[in-house]
Amino acid sequence: MDLYNAKGRSIPQKTMLVTLEILIIGTSYWILFAGGYHKIFANTHTSGGNETRHVILFIFNLIIFARMCITIFYLLKRRIPWEEAFTIPFAFAMYYIGFALLG
């Protein structure tokens, strides 16, 4: 598959990609602000971090999401295959959820 020479709008793939990203950011929000951290680590004696750090991490998640949206809707002119529409959110989930858990 010649991925970089295939031009196309790929609106369904981009819509799926953004939808999955929003769900992952929602999971990050749940971890940071809605008690998800304590539900995941119920048997540990952790404080869950501080609120200012959570706000900063979530703002960074939103900045990364905005950057990704600008890239796929305005800068990316090539066709996006369906496989890529599902693997990109998985890669970004490492940022969104990983930072929420480890931050």
Contact map, one row per residue, 1 for C-alpha under 8 A:
1110000000000000000000000000000000000000000000000000000000000000000000000000000000000000000000000000000
1111110000000000000000000000000000000000000000000000000000000000000000000000000000000000000000000000000
1111110000000000000000000000000000000000000000000000000000000000000000000000011100000000000000000000000
0111111000000000000000000000000000000000000000000000000000000000000000000000011000000000000000000000000
0111111000000000000000000000000000000000000000000000000000000000000000000000010000000000000000000000000
0111111100000000000000000000000000000000000000000000000000000000000000000000011000000000000000000000000
0001111110000000000000000000000000000000000000000000000000000000000000000000111000000000000000000000000
0000011111000000000000000000000000000000000000000000000000000000000000000000111100000000000000000000000
0000001111100000000000000000000000000000000000000000000000000000000000000000111100000000000000000000000
0000000111111100000000000000000000000000000000000000000000000000000000000000001110000000000000000000000
0000000011111110000000000000000000000000000000000000000000000000000000000000000000000000000000000000000
0000000001111111000000000000000000000000000000000000000000000000000000000000000000000000000000000000000
0000000001111111100000000000000000000000000000000000000000000000000000000000000111001000000000000000000
0000000001111111110000000000000000000000000000000000000000000000000000011000000100001000000000000000000
0000000000111111111000000000000000000000000000000000000000000000000000000000000000000000000000000000000
0000000000011111111100000000000000000000000000000000000000000000000000000000000000001100000000000000000
0000000000001111111110000000000000000000000000000000000000000000000000000000000000001101100000000000000
0000000000000111111111000000000000000000000000000000000000000000000010000000000000000000000000000000000
0000000000000011111111100000000000000000000000000000000000000000000000000000000000000000000000000000000
0000000000000001111111110000000000000000000000000000000000000000000000000000000000000000100000000000000
0000000000000000111111111000000000000000000000000000000000000000100000000000000000000000100110000000000
0000000000000000011111111100000000000000000000000000000000000000000000000000000000000000000000000000000
0000000000000000001111111110000000000000000000000000000000000000000000000000000000000000000000000000000
0000000000000000000111111111000000000000000000000000000000000000000000000000000000000000100010011000000
0000000000000000000011111111100000000000000000000000000000001100000000000000000000000000000000011000000
0000000000000000000001111111110000000000000000000000000000000000000000000000000000000000000000000000000
0000000000000000000000111111111000000000000000000000000000000000000000000000000000000000000000001000000
0000000000000000000000011111111100000000000000000000000001000000000000000000000000000000000000011001000
0000000000000000000000001111111111000000000000000000000001000000000000000000000000000000000000000000000
0000000000000000000000000111111111111000000000000000000000000000000000000000000000000000000000000000000
0000000000000000000000000011111111111000000000000000000000000000000000000000000000000000000000001001100
0000000000000000000000000001111111111000000000000000010001000000000000000000000000000000000000000001100
0000000000000000000000000000111111110000000000000000010000000000000000000000000000000000000000000000000
0000000000000000000000000000111111110000000000000000000000000000000000000000000000000000000000000000000
0000000000000000000000000000011111111110000000000000000000000000000000000000000000000000000000000000000
0000000000000000000000000000011111111111000000000000000000000000000000000000000000000000000000000000000
0000000000000000000000000000011100111111100000010000000000000000000000000000000000000000000000000000100
0000000000000000000000000000000000111111110000010000000000000000000000000000000000000000000000000000000
0000000000000000000000000000000000111111110000000000000000000000000000000000000000000000000000000000000
0000000000000000000000000000000000011111110000000000000000000000000000000000000000000000000000000000000
0000000000000000000000000000000000001111111100000000000000000000000000000000000000000000000000000000000
0000000000000000000000000000000000000111111100000000000000000000000000000000000000000000000000000000000
0000000000000000000000000000000000000000111110000000000000000000000000000000000000000000000000000000000
0000000000000000000000000000000000000000111111000000000000000000000000000000000000000000000000000000000
0000000000000000000000000000000000000000001111100000000000000000000000000000000000000000000000000000000
0000000000000000000000000000000000000000000111110000000000000000000000000000000000000000000000000000000
0000000000000000000000000000000000000000000011111000000000000000000000000000000000000000000000000000000
0000000000000000000000000000000000001100000001111100000000000000000000000000000000000000000000000000000
0000000000000000000000000000000000000000000000111110110000000000000000000000000000000000000000000000001
0000000000000000000000000000000000000000000000011111110000000000000000000000000000000000000000000000000
0000000000000000000000000000000000000000000000001111111000000000000000000000000000000000000000000000000
0000000000000000000000000000000000000000000000000111111100000000000000000000000000000000000000000000000
0000000000000000000000000000000000000000000000001111111110000000000000000000000000000000000000000000001
0000000000000000000000000000000110000000000000001111111111000000000000000000000000000000000000000001001
0000000000000000000000000000000000000000000000000011111111100000000000000000000000000000000000000000000
0000000000000000000000000000000000000000000000000001111111110000000000000000000000000000000000000000000
0000000000000000000000000000000000000000000000000000111111111000000000000000000000000000000000000011001
0000000000000000000000000001100100000000000000000000011111111100000000000000000000000000000000000001000
0000000000000000000000000000000000000000000000000000001111111110000000000000000000000000000000000000000
0000000000000000000000000000000000000000000000000000000111111111000000000000000000000000000000000000000
0000000000000000000000001000000000000000000000000000000011111111100000000000000000000000000000110000000
0000000000000000000000001000000000000000000000000000000001111111110000000000000000000000000000000000000
0000000000000000000000000000000000000000000000000000000000111111111000000000000000000000000000000000000
0000000000000000000000000000000000000000000000000000000000011111111100000000000000000000000000000000000
0000000000000000000010000000000000000000000000000000000000001111111110000000000000000000000000000000000
0000000000000000000000000000000000000000000000000000000000000111111111000000000000000000000000000000000
0000000000000000000000000000000000000000000000000000000000000011111111100000000000000000000000000000000
0000000000000000000000000000000000000000000000000000000000000001111111110000000000000000000000000000000
0000000000000000010000000000000000000000000000000000000000000000111111111000000000000000000000000000000
0000000000000000000000000000000000000000000000000000000000000000011111111110000000000000000000000000000
0000000000000000000000000000000000000000000000000000000000000000001111111111000000000000000000000000000
0000000000000100000000000000000000000000000000000000000000000000000111111111000000000000000000000000000
0000000000000100000000000000000000000000000000000000000000000000000011111111000000000000000000000000000
0000000000000000000000000000000000000000000000000000000000000000000001111111100000000000000000000000000
0000000000000000000000000000000000000000000000000000000000000000000001111111100000000000000000000000000
0000000000000000000000000000000000000000000000000000000000000000000000111111110000000000000000000000000
0000001110000000000000000000000000000000000000000000000000000000000000000111111000000000000000000000000
0011111110000000000000000000000000000000000000000000000000000000000000000001111100000000000000000000000
0011011111000000000000000000000000000000000000000000000000000000000000000000111110000000000000000000000
0010000111001100000000000000000000000000000000000000000000000000000000000000011111011000000000000000000
0000000001001000000000000000000000000000000000000000000000000000000000000000001111111000000000000000000
0000000000001000000000000000000000000000000000000000000000000000000000000000000111111100000000000000000
0000000000000000000000000000000000000000000000000000000000000000000000000000000011111110000000000000000
0000000000000000000000000000000000000000000000000000000000000000000000000000000111111111000000000000000
0000000000001101100000000000000000000000000000000000000000000000000000000000000111111111100000000000000
0000000000000001100000000000000000000000000000000000000000000000000000000000000001111111110000000000000
0000000000000000000000000000000000000000000000000000000000000000000000000000000000111111111000000000000
0000000000000000100000000000000000000000000000000000000000000000000000000000000000011111111100000000000
0000000000000000100110010000000000000000000000000000000000000000000000000000000000001111111110000000000
0000000000000000000000000000000000000000000000000000000000000000000000000000000000000111111111000000000
0000000000000000000000000000000000000000000000000000000000000000000000000000000000000011111111100000000
0000000000000000000010000000000000000000000000000000000000000000000000000000000000000001111111110000000
0000000000000000000010010000000000000000000000000000000000000000000000000000000000000000111111111100000
0000000000000000000000000000000000000000000000000000000000000000000000000000000000000000011111111110000
0000000000000000000000000000000000000000000000000000000000001000000000000000000000000000001111111110000
0000000000000000000000011001000000000000000000000000000000001000000000000000000000000000000111111111000
0000000000000000000000011011001000000000000000000000000000000000000000000000000000000000000011111111100
0000000000000000000000000000000000000000000000000000000000000000000000000000000000000000000011111111111
0000000000000000000000000000000000000000000000000000000010000000000000000000000000000000000001111111111
0000000000000000000000000001001100000000000000000000010011000000000000000000000000000000000000011111111
0000000000000000000000000000001100001000000000000000000000000000000000000000000000000000000000001111111
0000000000000000000000000000000000000000000000000000000000000000000000000000000000000000000000000111111
0000000000000000000000000000000000000000000000001000110010000000000000000000000000000000000000000111111
